[in-house]
Amino acid sequence: MAPPRAQQELSYSPVSRATIQDHVYLRMRELILTGGIEPGRTVTVQSLAEAFGVSAMPVREAMQRLVAEKALTNVAGRSVGIPFLSPERLDDLQRVRIEVEGTAIGWAAEAMPPDELGLLDDLIREMDEAREQDDRARYVPANRAFHFAIYRASGSDTLLSIIESLWLQIGPFFNLLSASDAWGASNDHHRVMRAAIAARDPAQARRALRRDIDDAAAMLRRLLGEETPAVARTKRRKAAVLVTP
């Protein structure tokens, strides 16, 4: 029997503007998380539209969504950048991450299937190799994949959405840690998290995660503290950004 006329029309409908906007939004999120838009630099609607091969409208709408989520901030004209990370904002993000991500890893320790532990092992090895090769571009996504493999195992889409929002705000600054010893210590914490999850020990998993978050925040404070206000102002005035199509 032939499908109803409405279904036939739906099947052959062109890609909607909302679909394009969502695609651009996801591309921009990935840029933010992977350091494609560096803290202290700005990007224009036009540069992103050209890089993504779309019109300015979906880029502008995606920017507005990300500004509302505090992942980006309006700088001047049609430019946006990563919001300044003040000590107070870093403290706030640290506290909230400990609570929200701590809840997620605690639930994951009770629910993660044993056959998913192999993925955590693979990602820990990936981070070890990236650290040995001083490969930031390899370490940063592996670190994110490790954490989110755990958070997805919590079984809560609501928690996962909140955590994604937190990482959009703090993620761009993780790239600043690549030249420090924080990465090595971080993977030690990852091993403890993995062991705690395998042992079904939520409390130990939360403690290891808290040490991971605390160590990263402490290192960021040191690195950001070394930047003088004059240097920070100069960086915020720069308008260059590397965008991969």
GUGU-685709 format. One record per residue (C-alpha): residue number from 1; residue in three letters; x, y, z. Coordinates in steps of 0.02 Angstrom, whole numbers. Example, Ala and Ser with C-alpha at 12.3 -4.5 7.8 and 13.67 -1.06 7.14 Angstrom:
2
+-----+-----+--------+--------+--------+
!   n ! res !     px !     py !     pz !
+-----+-----+--------+--------+--------+
!   1 ! ALA !    615 !   -225 !    390 !
!   2 ! SER !    684 !    -53 !    357 !
+-----+-----+--------+--------+--------+
***
This chain:
245
+-----+-----+--------+--------+--------+
!   n ! res !     px !     py !     pz !
+-----+-----+--------+--------+--------+
!   1 ! MET !      0 !      0 !      0 !
!   2 ! ALA !     68 !    172 !    -46 !
!   3 ! PRO !    108 !    289 !     99 !
!   4 ! PRO !    -11 !    433 !    132 !
!   5 ! ARG !     18 !    591 !     31 !
!   6 ! ALA !     75 !    688 !    186 !
!   7 ! GLN !    211 !    558 !    220 !
!   8 ! GLN !    268 !    564 !     39 !
!   9 ! GLU !    285 !    752 !     47 !
!  10 ! LEU !    377 !    743 !    212 !
!  11 ! SER !    500 !    615 !    143 !
!  12 ! TYR !    552 !    732 !      4 !
!  13 ! SER !    553 !    894 !    101 !
!  14 ! PRO !    714 !    997 !     87 !
!  15 ! VAL !    829 !   1020 !    235 !
!  16 ! SER !    750 !   1151 !    347 !
!  17 ! ARG !    832 !   1309 !    410 !
!  18 ! ALA !    817 !   1240 !    587 !
!  19 ! THR !    918 !   1087 !    536 !
!  20 ! ILE !   1055 !   1196 !    461 !
!  21 ! GLN !   1057 !   1304 !    618 !
!  22 ! ASP !   1073 !   1151 !    729 !
!  23 ! HIS !   1217 !   1088 !    622 !
!  24 ! VAL !   1307 !   1255 !    634 !
!  25 ! TYR !   1273 !   1262 !    820 !
!  26 ! LEU !   1352 !   1091 !    846 !
!  27 ! ARG !   1502 !   1139 !    740 !
!  28 ! MET !   1527 !   1295 !    843 !
!  29 ! ARG !   1512 !   1198 !   1005 !
!  30 ! GLU !   1648 !   1081 !    945 !
!  31 ! LEU !   1759 !   1229 !    899 !
!  32 ! ILE !   1740 !   1300 !   1073 !
!  33 ! LEU !   1775 !   1135 !   1160 !
!  34 ! THR !   1927 !   1093 !   1054 !
!  35 ! GLY !   2010 !   1263 !   1067 !
!  36 ! GLY !   1966 !   1322 !    891 !
!  37 ! ILE !   1913 !   1487 !    969 !
!  38 ! GLU !   2052 !   1527 !   1091 !
!  39 ! PRO !   2024 !   1627 !   1251 !
!  40 ! GLY !   2069 !   1808 !   1218 !
!  41 ! ARG !   2029 !   1803 !   1033 !
!  42 ! THR !   1872 !   1847 !    937 !
!  43 ! VAL !   1781 !   1780 !    785 !
!  44 ! THR !   1658 !   1862 !    667 !
!  45 ! VAL !   1495 !   1801 !    594 !
!  46 ! GLN !   1567 !   1817 !    419 !
!  47 ! SER !   1724 !   1715 !    453 !
!  48 ! LEU !   1623 !   1571 !    524 !
!  49 ! ALA !   1493 !   1579 !    386 !
!  50 ! GLU !   1631 !   1566 !    255 !
!  51 ! ALA !   1717 !   1424 !    348 !
!  52 ! PHE !   1556 !   1324 !    366 !
!  53 ! GLY !   1494 !   1364 !    190 !
!  54 ! VAL !   1328 !   1437 !    250 !
!  55 ! SER !   1243 !   1606 !    255 !
!  56 ! ALA !   1265 !   1725 !    401 !
!  57 ! MET !   1091 !   1692 !    474 !
!  58 ! PRO !   1118 !   1517 !    549 !
!  59 ! VAL !   1288 !   1571 !    615 !
!  60 ! ARG !   1212 !   1724 !    698 !
!  61 ! GLU !   1073 !   1620 !    776 !
!  62 ! ALA !   1197 !   1489 !    838 !
!  63 ! MET !   1303 !   1627 !    913 !
!  64 ! GLN !   1152 !   1696 !   1006 !
!  65 ! ARG !   1117 !   1523 !   1079 !
!  66 ! LEU !   1296 !   1504 !   1137 !
!  67 ! VAL !   1299 !   1679 !   1212 !
!  68 ! ALA !   1141 !   1635 !   1309 !
!  69 ! GLU !   1229 !   1477 !   1371 !
!  70 ! LYS !   1379 !   1584 !   1425 !
!  71 ! ALA !   1494 !   1489 !   1309 !
!  72 ! LEU !   1525 !   1648 !   1207 !
!  73 ! THR !   1511 !   1833 !   1241 !
!  74 ! ASN !   1476 !   1980 !   1125 !
!  75 ! VAL !   1634 !   2082 !   1100 !
!  76 ! ALA !   1604 !   2217 !    969 !
!  77 ! GLY !   1493 !   2233 !    817 !
!  78 ! ARG !   1465 !   2058 !    749 !
!  79 ! SER !   1610 !   1980 !    844 !
!  80 ! VAL !   1606 !   1857 !    988 !
!  81 ! GLY !   1738 !   1778 !   1098 !
!  82 ! ILE !   1764 !   1664 !   1246 !
!  83 ! PRO !   1705 !   1749 !   1407 !
!  84 ! PHE !   1841 !   1809 !   1524 !
!  85 ! LEU !   1877 !   1683 !   1661 !
!  86 ! SER !   1887 !   1784 !   1821 !
!  87 ! PRO !   1942 !   1703 !   1985 !
!  88 ! GLU !   1763 !   1716 !   2047 !
!  89 ! ARG !   1693 !   1631 !   1892 !
!  90 ! LEU !   1824 !   1494 !   1903 !
!  91 ! ASP !   1777 !   1464 !   2086 !
!  92 ! ASP !   1593 !   1454 !   2039 !
!  93 ! LEU !   1622 !   1331 !   1897 !
!  94 ! GLN !   1734 !   1225 !   2006 !
!  95 ! ARG !   1604 !   1210 !   2144 !
!  96 ! VAL !   1462 !   1171 !   2025 !
!  97 ! ARG !   1565 !   1044 !   1928 !
!  98 ! ILE !   1610 !    952 !   2088 !
!  99 ! GLU !   1427 !    937 !   2136 !
! 100 ! VAL !   1350 !    899 !   1966 !
! 101 ! GLU !   1487 !    791 !   1892 !
! 102 ! GLY !   1510 !    708 !   2061 !
! 103 ! THR !   1329 !    655 !   2058 !
! 104 ! ALA !   1348 !    588 !   1881 !
! 105 ! ILE !   1503 !    484 !   1917 !
! 106 ! GLY !   1423 !    417 !   2076 !
! 107 ! TRP !   1274 !    356 !   1978 !
! 108 ! ALA !   1388 !    288 !   1842 !
! 109 ! ALA !   1486 !    188 !   1972 !
! 110 ! GLU !   1325 !     98 !   2014 !
! 111 ! ALA !   1262 !     76 !   1836 !
! 112 ! MET !   1404 !     66 !   1708 !
! 113 ! PRO !   1404 !   -105 !   1623 !
! 114 ! PRO !   1568 !   -200 !   1647 !
! 115 ! ASP !   1593 !   -214 !   1459 !
! 116 ! GLU !   1606 !    -24 !   1447 !
! 117 ! LEU !   1760 !    -20 !   1559 !
! 118 ! GLY !   1865 !    -69 !   1409 !
! 119 ! LEU !   1826 !     99 !   1329 !
! 120 ! LEU !   1891 !    188 !   1484 !
! 121 ! ASP !   2051 !     84 !   1475 !
! 122 ! ASP !   2074 !    129 !   1291 !
! 123 ! LEU !   2053 !    314 !   1327 !
! 124 ! ILE !   2175 !    309 !   1474 !
! 125 ! ARG !   2304 !    230 !   1358 !
! 126 ! GLU !   2267 !    362 !   1227 !
! 127 ! MET !   2299 !    499 !   1353 !
! 128 ! ASP !   2459 !    416 !   1414 !
! 129 ! GLU !   2526 !    410 !   1236 !
! 130 ! ALA !   2472 !    589 !   1201 !
! 131 ! ARG !   2559 !    647 !   1359 !
! 132 ! GLU !   2720 !    556 !   1312 !
! 133 ! GLN !   2717 !    637 !   1141 !
! 134 ! ASP !   2666 !    808 !   1210 !
! 135 ! ASP !   2516 !    802 !   1093 !
! 136 ! ARG !   2383 !    921 !   1158 !
! 137 ! ALA !   2272 !    898 !   1006 !
! 138 ! ARG !   2261 !    713 !   1049 !
! 139 ! TYR !   2248 !    727 !   1238 !
! 140 ! VAL !   2108 !    855 !   1252 !
! 141 ! PRO !   1975 !    758 !   1153 !
! 142 ! ALA !   2025 !    594 !   1237 !
! 143 ! ASN !   2004 !    676 !   1408 !
! 144 ! ARG !   1831 !    738 !   1360 !
! 145 ! ALA !   1782 !    569 !   1288 !
! 146 ! PHE !   1836 !    483 !   1450 !
! 147 ! HIS !   1733 !    597 !   1561 !
! 148 ! PHE !   1578 !    592 !   1451 !
! 149 ! ALA !   1584 !    403 !   1433 !
! 150 ! ILE !   1564 !    401 !   1622 !
! 151 ! TYR !   1432 !    536 !   1629 !
! 152 ! ARG !   1326 !    452 !   1496 !
! 153 ! ALA !   1331 !    293 !   1601 !
! 154 ! SER !   1242 !    389 !   1739 !
! 155 ! GLY !   1083 !    363 !   1639 !
! 156 ! SER !   1025 !    543 !   1661 !
! 157 ! ASP !   1000 !    650 !   1506 !
! 158 ! THR !    963 !    798 !   1620 !
! 159 ! LEU !   1130 !    784 !   1710 !
! 160 ! LEU !   1220 !    760 !   1545 !
! 161 ! SER !   1144 !    919 !   1474 !
! 162 ! ILE !   1198 !   1020 !   1627 !
! 163 ! ILE !   1375 !    949 !   1618 !
! 164 ! GLU !   1388 !    990 !   1433 !
! 165 ! SER !   1344 !   1170 !   1474 !
! 166 ! LEU !   1478 !   1176 !   1609 !
! 167 ! TRP !   1610 !   1106 !   1492 !
! 168 ! LEU !   1566 !   1234 !   1359 !
! 169 ! GLN !   1612 !   1367 !   1486 !
! 170 ! ILE !   1771 !   1290 !   1557 !
! 171 ! GLY !   1827 !   1181 !   1410 !
! 172 ! PRO !   1919 !   1316 !   1310 !
! 173 ! PHE !   2036 !   1344 !   1456 !
! 174 ! PHE !   2085 !   1160 !   1470 !
! 175 ! ASN !   2200 !   1192 !   1322 !
! 176 ! LEU !   2302 !   1310 !   1431 !
! 177 ! LEU !   2352 !   1162 !   1540 !
! 178 ! SER !   2439 !   1068 !   1400 !
! 179 ! ALA !   2612 !   1135 !   1440 !
! 180 ! SER !   2598 !   1096 !   1625 !
! 181 ! ASP !   2615 !    938 !   1729 !
! 182 ! ALA !   2428 !    938 !   1761 !
! 183 ! TRP !   2394 !    815 !   1620 !
! 184 ! GLY !   2501 !    679 !   1699 !
! 185 ! ALA !   2418 !    699 !   1868 !
! 186 ! SER !   2248 !    704 !   1784 !
! 187 ! ASN !   2271 !    533 !   1706 !
! 188 ! ASP !   2320 !    463 !   1877 !
! 189 ! HIS !   2150 !    523 !   1938 !
! 190 ! HIS !   2069 !    442 !   1788 !
! 191 ! ARG !   2143 !    274 !   1837 !
! 192 ! VAL !   2070 !    291 !   2012 !
! 193 ! MET !   1900 !    337 !   1939 !
! 194 ! ARG !   1904 !    185 !   1826 !
! 195 ! ALA !   1952 !     70 !   1970 !
! 196 ! ALA !   1815 !    143 !   2082 !
! 197 ! ILE !   1684 !    117 !   1947 !
! 198 ! ALA !   1741 !    -62 !   1921 !
! 199 ! ALA !   1728 !    -89 !   2109 !
! 200 ! ARG !   1554 !    -10 !   2117 !
! 201 ! ASP !   1621 !    120 !   2240 !
! 202 ! PRO !   1529 !    286 !   2210 !
! 203 ! ALA !   1613 !    377 !   2354 !
! 204 ! GLN !   1788 !    337 !   2292 !
! 205 ! ALA !   1740 !    383 !   2115 !
! 206 ! ARG !   1676 !    553 !   2175 !
! 207 ! ARG !   1835 !    583 !   2276 !
! 208 ! ALA !   1946 !    547 !   2126 !
! 209 ! LEU !   1842 !    660 !   2015 !
! 210 ! ARG !   1849 !    800 !   2142 !
! 211 ! ARG !   2039 !    787 !   2148 !
! 212 ! ASP !   2042 !    795 !   1959 !
! 213 ! ILE !   1933 !    951 !   1955 !
! 214 ! ASP !   2025 !   1034 !   2100 !
! 215 ! ASP !   2196 !   1004 !   2023 !
! 216 ! ALA !   2143 !   1074 !   1855 !
! 217 ! ALA !   2067 !   1229 !   1937 !
! 218 ! ALA !   2223 !   1258 !   2042 !
! 219 ! MET !   2334 !   1248 !   1888 !
! 220 ! LEU !   2220 !   1367 !   1794 !
! 221 ! ARG !   2232 !   1491 !   1937 !
! 222 ! ARG !   2421 !   1485 !   1926 !
! 223 ! LEU !   2425 !   1504 !   1738 !
! 224 ! LEU !   2296 !   1643 !   1731 !
! 225 ! GLY !   2379 !   1731 !   1876 !
! 226 ! GLU !   2540 !   1743 !   1776 !
! 227 ! GLU !   2452 !   1849 !   1643 !
! 228 ! THR !   2456 !   2034 !   1683 !
! 229 ! PRO !   2302 !   2142 !   1656 !
! 230 ! ALA !   2391 !   2233 !   1514 !
! 231 ! VAL !   2428 !   2071 !   1422 !
! 232 ! ALA !   2250 !   2013 !   1449 !
! 233 ! ARG !   2181 !   2174 !   1373 !
! 234 ! THR !   2296 !   2158 !   1223 !
! 235 ! LYS !   2241 !   1979 !   1192 !
! 236 ! ARG !   2057 !   2027 !   1202 !
! 237 ! ARG !   2084 !   2158 !   1066 !
! 238 ! LYS !   2149 !   2032 !    941 !
! 239 ! ALA !   2027 !   1984 !    807 !
! 240 ! ALA !   2110 !   1832 !    729 !
! 241 ! VAL !   2047 !   1656 !    746 !
! 242 ! LEU !   2091 !   1492 !    661 !
! 243 ! VAL !   1936 !   1404 !    598 !
! 244 ! THR !   1944 !   1237 !    506 !
! 245 ! PRO !   1807 !   1218 !    376 !
+-----+-----+--------+--------+--------+
***
